[in-house]
């Protein structure tokens, strides 16, 4: 997806939004809220969640879902939900091969879950809607990390509540380290030259509370904010002293698509996607990310004169543009840092190795009798996968353990409702074979668990289903679409299982 396509689609989205009749016009008065002076507060870095020695088992990391309040604007407190604090959660950091244990406490007054997005994990510990945590309960997952170094994340996944919970602040990063990544000449000091960036957007009422409204427009287009936040802050700054900096970027929004670039116009080096390191750095001047995606980039601070600043610019698919983060370099410039030439070699499964091919159609409108836009806007089957809404009692796809499959995913948006979608598969990392018959761009040629589909696009992916049996989700990661039913279930089974 290049700049021209993004801007063209952004203009279309803005025009559709402008024509929409919405009941929340007052919501957008958030721009009138008193703001902190731009770039006057340092970027918040979520702390690492430290484990506590277990009783003879793996050390335990504790997450507690709580309500709280957070200050996005001076003099205003926004009611929130989060893990272990007022907004967002701590960063979880583990190693490949490590046995991990969590105690997840639910101190909310409603059911929630914790899904480990991107993690290869037994189905019973996936944290999807089949693992609800009732108010007052404790969920105690225990499993072994079995995947390469990557930047993942965690967030709630309760049926019909995912969007609301994430919007209120329930999300955090989940970083995996391994020996191969450690041996590379990459920035590795968390919070110093290895910086997490959780990018989201919000809209607010004038009293500072979140305006999370799910009118028809919001269900179809997603709850799109008009305030961009990074790590829970509006227009923060960061001071850097190291010449080479690694940013671990999560599009943690509910439904937004972002285009990221530097105000200097300088290139960034993309070194990792959802599932880990690329084979080699990919130089780009801009990066497009859909909801749920992660990328890691390197920025050469010496390209900027000392004691000057540059800005991370974020363009929103809805048409808004932001100076999101001020980057100040205060270190000594001796020489330009060396960029690694190679990262992690990997070979995707060969297309010829596939045991099965499936077609997954993401439909925005029903086209049956009485279909079209009227039926879609009145309810009908407006957000479905293969014509069906999510049903917890139904298994949509059955997959043999150890098999490799090709999924052809189609965004079959109706002509009058051209909506993008964001497909996410639980448990597995996949590779993109092609988009509309064309090879993927180099930056998305690595391991992925979430992929953007523009209206009319066909994306083929290939994945191997290894190690674990059980029921997992696949769904649109535009959370209002997911909560409206654009989700299905696949079950991985052994030969010996009864069909």
C-alpha positions as CSV (number, residue, x, y, z in Angstrom):
1,X,0.0,0.0,0.0
2,X,1.7,3.2,-1.2
3,X,1.2,6.8,-0.2
4,X,-1.1,7.6,-3.2
5,X,-3.4,4.7,-2.4
6,X,-3.5,5.6,1.3
7,X,-4.3,9.3,0.7
8,X,-6.9,8.4,-1.9
9,X,-8.7,6.0,0.4
10,X,-8.3,8.5,3.3
11,X,-10.1,11.1,1.3
12,X,-12.9,8.6,0.5
13,X,-13.2,7.7,4.2
14,X,-13.4,11.4,5.2
15,X,-16.1,12.1,2.7
16,X,-18.2,9.1,3.9
17,X,-17.8,10.2,7.5
18,X,-18.8,13.8,6.6
19,X,-22.0,12.6,5.0
20,X,-22.9,10.3,7.9
21,X,-25.6,11.4,10.3
22,X,-24.2,10.7,13.8
23,X,-25.8,11.3,17.2
24,X,-22.5,12.2,18.9
25,X,-21.7,15.6,17.3
26,X,-21.1,17.0,20.8
27,X,-18.4,14.4,21.3
28,X,-16.1,16.0,18.8
29,X,-16.0,19.1,21.0
30,X,-13.0,17.4,22.6
31,X,-10.9,19.7,20.6
32,X,-12.1,22.5,22.9
33,X,-10.7,20.7,26.0
34,X,-7.8,22.6,27.5
35,X,-4.6,20.9,26.3
36,X,-1.2,20.5,27.9
37,X,1.4,22.6,26.0
38,X,2.6,20.5,23.0
39,X,5.7,18.4,23.7
40,X,6.0,19.6,27.3
41,X,5.7,16.3,29.0
42,X,8.2,13.3,28.7
43,X,6.9,10.1,27.1
44,X,5.7,7.6,29.6
45,X,7.5,4.3,29.3
46,X,5.3,1.4,30.7
47,X,7.3,-0.5,33.3
48,X,8.5,-4.1,32.9
49,X,6.2,-6.5,34.9
50,X,8.6,-8.3,37.3
51,X,7.8,-11.9,38.3
52,X,7.6,-13.0,41.9
53,X,9.0,-16.4,43.0
54,X,6.3,-19.1,42.7
55,X,5.6,-21.8,45.2
56,X,7.9,-24.4,43.6
57,X,6.8,-23.5,40.1
58,X,7.6,-20.8,37.5
59,X,7.8,-17.2,38.9
60,X,4.4,-15.6,38.8
61,X,3.5,-12.3,37.0
62,X,0.4,-10.7,38.4
63,X,-2.0,-8.6,36.3
64,X,-5.0,-7.0,37.9
65,X,-7.8,-5.5,35.9
66,X,-9.0,-2.4,37.7
67,X,-10.9,0.9,37.2
68,X,-9.0,4.2,37.6
69,X,-8.6,7.7,36.3
70,X,-6.0,9.2,34.0
71,X,-5.2,12.8,33.0
72,X,-5.2,13.4,29.3
73,X,-6.0,17.1,29.7
74,X,-5.0,19.5,32.5
75,X,-7.6,19.7,35.3
76,X,-9.7,16.7,33.9
77,X,-9.7,13.1,35.0
78,X,-10.8,10.4,32.6
79,X,-12.4,7.3,34.1
80,X,-10.5,4.3,32.8
81,X,-10.0,0.5,33.0
82,X,-6.5,-0.9,32.9
83,X,-4.0,-3.5,34.2
84,X,-2.0,-2.6,37.4
85,X,-2.6,1.1,37.0
86,X,-4.7,3.9,35.6
87,X,-4.1,3.4,31.9
88,X,-2.5,0.7,29.8
89,X,-0.6,-2.2,31.5
90,X,3.0,-3.0,32.2
91,X,5.2,-4.5,29.5
92,X,5.6,-8.3,29.9
93,X,9.1,-9.5,28.9
94,X,10.0,-13.2,28.6
95,X,12.4,-15.5,26.8
96,X,11.9,-18.2,24.2
97,X,11.8,-21.5,26.1
98,X,10.8,-19.9,29.4
99,X,8.0,-21.4,31.5
100,X,5.7,-18.6,32.5
101,X,2.9,-18.2,35.0
102,X,0.3,-15.5,35.4
103,X,-2.3,-14.7,38.0
104,X,-4.9,-12.4,36.4
105,X,-7.3,-10.8,38.8
106,X,-10.5,-9.3,37.7
107,X,-11.5,-6.4,40.0
108,X,-13.9,-4.9,37.4
109,X,-17.7,-5.2,37.8
110,X,-18.0,-7.1,34.4
111,X,-16.5,-10.1,32.8
112,X,-13.2,-9.7,30.9
113,X,-10.4,-11.9,29.5
114,X,-6.7,-11.5,28.7
115,X,-5.7,-12.6,25.2
116,X,-2.0,-12.9,24.3
117,X,-2.1,-11.5,20.8
118,X,0.4,-13.2,18.6
119,X,1.4,-15.8,21.1
120,X,1.6,-19.5,20.2
121,X,-0.1,-20.9,23.2
122,X,-2.4,-23.9,24.2
123,X,-6.0,-23.1,23.4
124,X,-7.1,-23.2,27.1
125,X,-4.7,-20.3,27.8
126,X,-5.3,-18.3,24.7
127,X,-7.5,-15.8,26.6
128,X,-10.3,-15.6,24.0
129,X,-14.0,-15.6,24.8
130,X,-13.8,-19.2,25.9
131,X,-11.7,-18.2,28.9
132,X,-13.8,-15.6,30.6
133,X,-12.7,-14.1,34.0
134,X,-15.8,-13.3,36.1
135,X,-15.7,-10.3,38.5
136,X,-13.7,-11.2,41.5
137,X,-12.2,-14.3,39.9
138,X,-8.5,-15.1,39.2
139,X,-7.3,-16.8,36.0
140,X,-4.0,-18.7,36.3
141,X,-2.5,-19.6,32.9
142,X,0.8,-21.5,32.9
143,X,2.6,-22.4,29.6
144,X,6.0,-22.5,27.9
145,X,7.1,-19.8,25.4
146,X,7.7,-21.6,22.0
147,X,8.5,-18.9,19.5
148,X,11.2,-16.5,18.4
149,X,11.9,-13.0,19.6
150,X,9.0,-10.7,18.7
151,X,6.9,-7.7,19.9
152,X,3.4,-9.0,20.8
153,X,0.7,-7.5,23.0
154,X,-2.1,-8.4,25.3
155,X,-5.7,-7.1,25.6
156,X,-9.2,-8.3,26.6
157,X,-11.3,-10.5,24.3
158,X,-14.7,-10.9,26.0
159,X,-17.6,-11.5,23.7
160,X,-19.0,-8.1,22.7
161,X,-16.8,-6.1,25.0
162,X,-13.4,-6.1,23.4
163,X,-13.7,-2.7,21.8
164,X,-15.0,-1.1,25.0
165,X,-12.3,-2.6,27.2
166,X,-9.4,-1.7,24.9
167,X,-10.7,1.8,24.5
168,X,-10.8,2.3,28.2
169,X,-7.1,1.4,28.5
170,X,-6.8,-2.4,28.8
171,X,-3.7,-3.2,26.7
172,X,0.0,-3.7,27.0
173,X,3.1,-5.0,25.2
174,X,4.4,-8.6,25.4
175,X,8.0,-8.9,24.3
176,X,9.8,-12.2,23.6
177,X,13.6,-12.3,23.6
178,X,15.9,-15.0,22.3
179,X,19.6,-15.7,21.8
180,X,19.6,-15.0,18.1
181,X,18.1,-11.5,18.6
182,X,20.4,-10.8,21.6
183,X,23.5,-11.5,19.4
184,X,22.6,-8.9,16.8
185,X,23.9,-5.3,17.0
186,X,20.5,-3.8,17.8
187,X,19.5,-1.4,20.5
188,X,18.4,-3.4,23.5
189,X,18.2,-1.2,26.6
190,X,14.5,-0.9,27.3
191,X,13.4,2.7,27.7
192,X,16.8,4.1,26.7
193,X,17.4,3.1,23.1
194,X,14.7,0.4,22.9
195,X,11.4,2.4,23.1
196,X,7.8,1.1,23.1
197,X,5.3,3.1,21.3
198,X,1.6,2.2,21.8
199,X,-0.3,4.4,19.3
200,X,-4.1,4.8,19.8
201,X,-6.7,7.5,19.3
202,X,-9.6,8.7,21.4
203,X,-12.5,11.1,21.4
204,X,-13.7,12.7,24.6
205,X,-16.7,14.4,26.1
206,X,-16.2,17.9,27.5
207,X,-15.9,16.6,31.0
208,X,-12.9,14.5,29.9
209,X,-14.6,11.1,29.9
210,X,-14.2,8.8,26.9
211,X,-16.9,9.1,24.3
212,X,-17.2,5.4,23.4
213,X,-20.4,5.4,21.4
214,X,-21.4,2.5,19.2
215,X,-24.0,4.0,16.9
216,X,-24.4,2.5,13.4
217,X,-21.6,4.7,12.0
218,X,-19.3,3.6,14.8
219,X,-20.0,-0.1,14.2
220,X,-19.4,0.2,10.5
221,X,-16.4,2.5,10.5
222,X,-15.0,1.9,13.9
223,X,-14.9,4.2,16.9
224,X,-12.3,6.7,15.4
225,X,-10.8,9.3,17.7
226,X,-9.8,12.9,17.0
227,X,-7.0,12.9,19.6
228,X,-3.9,10.8,19.0
229,X,-2.2,9.3,22.1
230,X,1.1,7.6,22.5
231,X,1.6,5.5,25.6
232,X,-1.4,7.3,27.1
233,X,-0.2,10.8,26.3
234,X,-1.1,13.5,23.8
235,X,1.9,15.1,22.1
236,X,4.7,14.0,24.5
237,X,8.5,14.3,23.8
238,X,11.4,11.9,24.3
239,X,15.0,12.7,24.8
240,X,17.5,10.3,23.3
241,X,21.2,10.0,23.9
242,X,22.0,7.0,21.8
243,X,22.8,7.4,18.1
244,X,20.6,4.4,17.0
245,X,17.2,3.9,18.5
246,X,14.7,1.1,18.1
247,X,11.0,1.8,18.3
248,X,8.6,-1.1,19.0
249,X,5.4,0.2,17.5
250,X,1.9,-1.1,18.2
251,X,-1.2,0.1,16.4
252,X,-3.3,-0.4,19.6
253,X,-6.3,1.5,18.3
254,X,-9.7,0.0,18.0
255,X,-10.1,0.5,14.3
256,X,-7.7,3.1,12.9
257,X,-5.2,2.7,10.0
258,X,-2.1,4.8,10.5
259,X,0.6,6.1,8.2
260,X,3.8,6.8,10.1
261,X,6.7,9.0,8.9
262,X,9.4,11.3,10.2
263,X,9.1,15.1,9.8
264,X,12.7,15.2,8.4
265,X,11.7,12.9,5.5
266,X,14.5,10.6,6.5
267,X,14.2,6.9,6.1
268,X,13.5,4.5,8.9
269,X,14.7,0.9,8.8
270,X,12.0,-1.7,9.4
271,X,13.6,-4.6,11.2
272,X,10.6,-6.7,12.5
273,X,6.9,-7.3,11.9
274,X,4.2,-9.0,14.0
275,X,6.0,-12.3,14.5
276,X,9.6,-11.2,14.7
277,X,12.7,-10.1,12.9
278,X,12.8,-9.7,9.1
279,X,15.6,-11.3,7.1
280,X,17.2,-7.9,6.6
281,X,16.3,-4.3,7.4
282,X,13.8,-2.6,4.9
283,X,14.3,1.1,4.4
284,X,11.1,3.1,4.2
285,X,10.1,6.8,4.4
286,X,6.6,5.8,5.6
287,X,4.9,2.8,7.2
288,X,1.2,1.9,7.1
289,X,-0.2,0.0,10.0
290,X,-3.6,-1.5,10.6
291,X,-5.2,-2.1,14.0
292,X,-3.4,-4.8,15.9
293,X,-0.2,-4.8,13.8
294,X,3.3,-4.3,15.3
295,X,6.5,-3.2,13.6
296,X,9.9,-2.5,14.9
297,X,11.9,0.3,13.3
298,X,15.4,1.8,13.7
299,X,16.0,5.5,13.5
300,X,19.4,7.0,13.0
301,X,19.5,10.0,15.4
302,X,22.7,11.3,14.0
303,X,21.0,12.4,10.8
304,X,19.5,15.2,12.9
305,X,21.7,18.1,14.1
306,X,22.5,17.9,17.9
307,X,20.0,19.6,20.2
308,X,17.4,19.8,17.5
309,X,14.2,17.7,17.2
310,X,12.1,15.9,14.7
311,X,8.6,14.7,14.9
312,X,6.9,11.4,14.4
313,X,4.0,12.2,12.1
314,X,0.9,10.1,12.1
315,X,-1.8,10.3,9.4
316,X,-5.1,8.7,10.2
317,X,-7.2,6.8,7.5
318,X,-10.1,9.0,8.6
319,X,-8.2,12.0,7.2
320,X,-6.7,13.5,10.4
321,X,-3.0,14.2,10.7
322,X,-0.9,14.6,13.8
323,X,2.5,15.6,15.1
324,X,2.4,12.7,17.5
325,X,5.8,12.7,19.2
326,X,8.8,15.0,19.5
327,X,12.1,13.2,19.3
328,X,15.0,15.2,20.8
329,X,18.6,13.9,20.3
330,X,21.0,15.2,23.0
331,X,23.8,12.7,22.6
332,X,27.3,13.3,21.1
333,X,27.6,12.7,17.4
334,X,30.9,10.9,16.8
335,X,30.0,8.8,13.8
336,X,27.0,7.3,12.2
337,X,25.9,4.1,13.8
338,X,26.4,0.8,11.9
339,X,23.1,-0.6,10.6
340,X,22.9,-4.4,10.7
341,X,22.9,-5.9,7.2
342,X,21.2,-9.2,8.0
343,X,18.8,-10.1,10.8
344,X,17.1,-13.5,11.0
345,X,17.0,-15.8,7.9
346,X,13.7,-17.6,7.5
347,X,12.0,-19.5,4.8
348,X,8.2,-19.5,4.6
349,X,6.5,-22.8,4.1
350,X,6.5,-23.7,0.4
351,X,3.1,-23.3,-1.3
352,X,3.4,-26.8,-2.5
353,X,3.6,-28.0,1.1
354,X,0.0,-26.9,1.8
355,X,-2.4,-29.7,2.8
356,X,-5.5,-27.7,2.2
357,X,-6.8,-24.3,0.9
358,X,-9.7,-22.4,2.4
359,X,-11.5,-19.3,1.3
360,X,-12.4,-16.8,4.0
361,X,-14.8,-14.0,2.8
362,X,-15.2,-10.9,5.0
363,X,-18.5,-9.4,4.0
364,X,-19.7,-5.9,4.8
365,X,-23.2,-6.2,3.4
366,X,-25.6,-9.0,2.8
367,X,-26.4,-9.4,-0.9
368,X,-29.3,-11.9,-0.5
369,X,-33.0,-11.2,-1.0
370,X,-33.7,-7.7,0.2
371,X,-30.0,-7.2,0.7
372,X,-27.9,-4.3,-0.3
373,X,-27.3,-1.2,1.8
374,X,-30.8,-1.0,3.4
375,X,-30.7,-4.4,4.9
376,X,-27.1,-4.0,6.0
377,X,-27.8,-0.7,7.7
378,X,-30.9,-2.0,9.5
379,X,-29.1,-5.0,10.9
380,X,-29.3,-8.0,8.6
381,X,-25.9,-9.7,8.0
382,X,-23.8,-6.6,7.6
383,X,-20.6,-7.8,9.2
384,X,-20.0,-11.5,8.6
385,X,-17.3,-14.1,7.7
386,X,-18.5,-16.5,5.0
387,X,-22.0,-15.2,5.5
388,X,-22.2,-16.0,9.2
389,X,-22.0,-14.1,12.5
390,X,-19.9,-15.4,15.3
391,X,-21.5,-18.2,17.3
392,X,-19.7,-19.7,20.3
393,X,-21.4,-23.0,19.8
394,X,-20.3,-23.4,16.2
395,X,-16.9,-24.5,14.8
396,X,-16.4,-22.9,11.4
397,X,-13.1,-24.6,10.3
398,X,-11.5,-27.8,11.5
399,X,-7.8,-28.2,10.9
400,X,-5.6,-31.3,11.4
401,X,-2.7,-30.8,13.8
402,X,0.6,-30.6,12.0
403,X,-1.0,-29.5,8.7
404,X,0.0,-26.5,6.6
405,X,-2.8,-24.5,5.0
406,X,-3.4,-21.7,2.6
407,X,-6.1,-19.3,3.4
408,X,-7.4,-17.0,0.7
409,X,-8.9,-14.0,2.5
410,X,-11.3,-11.8,0.6
411,X,-12.6,-8.3,1.5
412,X,-16.0,-8.5,-0.2
413,X,-17.2,-5.0,0.7
414,X,-20.5,-3.9,-0.9
415,X,-20.1,-1.1,-3.5
416,X,-21.7,1.6,-1.3
417,X,-19.8,0.6,1.9
418,X,-16.2,0.4,1.0
419,X,-14.7,-0.7,4.4
420,X,-11.2,-2.0,5.1
421,X,-10.8,-5.0,7.3
422,X,-8.0,-6.4,9.4
423,X,-7.8,-10.2,9.7
424,X,-6.1,-11.7,12.8
425,X,-5.5,-15.4,13.4
426,X,-5.0,-16.6,17.0
427,X,-2.2,-19.1,17.9
428,X,-0.3,-19.1,14.6
429,X,2.1,-16.8,12.7
430,X,1.6,-16.8,8.9
431,X,3.4,-15.6,5.8
432,X,1.7,-13.5,3.1
433,X,1.9,-15.3,-0.3
434,X,0.4,-12.5,-2.3
435,X,-2.0,-9.6,-2.5
436,X,-4.2,-9.7,-5.6
437,X,-1.6,-12.0,-7.1
438,X,1.3,-9.7,-6.4
439,X,4.1,-10.6,-3.9
440,X,3.9,-8.8,-0.6
441,X,6.0,-5.7,0.0
442,X,9.4,-6.5,1.7
443,X,8.4,-5.0,5.0
444,X,5.4,-7.4,5.3
445,X,7.2,-10.5,4.0
446,X,8.0,-11.7,7.5
447,X,6.0,-13.6,10.1
448,X,2.5,-12.0,10.6
449,X,-0.6,-12.6,12.6
450,X,-2.6,-9.6,11.5
451,X,-3.1,-8.4,7.9
452,X,-4.8,-5.4,6.3
453,X,-7.3,-5.9,3.5
454,X,-8.6,-3.0,1.5
455,X,-12.0,-3.2,-0.1
456,X,-11.9,-5.8,-2.9
457,X,-8.5,-7.2,-2.0
458,X,-7.6,-10.9,-2.0
459,X,-4.7,-11.9,0.3
460,X,-3.4,-15.4,0.4
461,X,-1.5,-16.5,3.5
462,X,0.2,-19.8,4.5
463,X,0.4,-21.1,8.0
464,X,1.4,-24.3,9.9
465,X,-0.8,-25.5,12.8
466,X,1.6,-27.1,15.2
467,X,1.9,-28.3,18.9
468,X,-1.6,-27.6,20.2
469,X,-5.2,-28.7,19.7
470,X,-8.3,-26.9,20.6
471,X,-10.5,-23.9,19.6
472,X,-9.1,-20.6,18.5
473,X,-10.5,-17.4,17.0
474,X,-10.0,-15.7,13.6
475,X,-11.6,-12.3,13.2
476,X,-11.5,-8.8,12.0
477,X,-9.3,-6.8,14.4
478,X,-11.2,-3.6,13.8
479,X,-12.7,-4.2,17.2
480,X,-16.2,-2.8,16.5
481,X,-16.4,-5.2,13.6
482,X,-15.3,-8.1,15.8
483,X,-17.8,-7.2,18.5
484,X,-20.6,-7.0,15.9
485,X,-19.9,-10.6,14.9
486,X,-17.1,-10.6,12.3
487,X,-15.4,-13.5,13.9
488,X,-15.2,-17.2,13.5
489,X,-13.7,-20.3,15.3
490,X,-11.2,-22.9,14.1
491,X,-10.5,-26.1,15.9
492,X,-7.2,-27.9,15.6
493,X,-7.6,-31.6,16.1
494,X,-5.6,-34.8,16.2
495,X,-6.2,-37.8,13.9
496,X,-7.5,-39.7,16.9
497,X,-10.1,-37.1,17.8
498,X,-13.7,-37.9,17.0
499,X,-15.0,-35.7,14.2
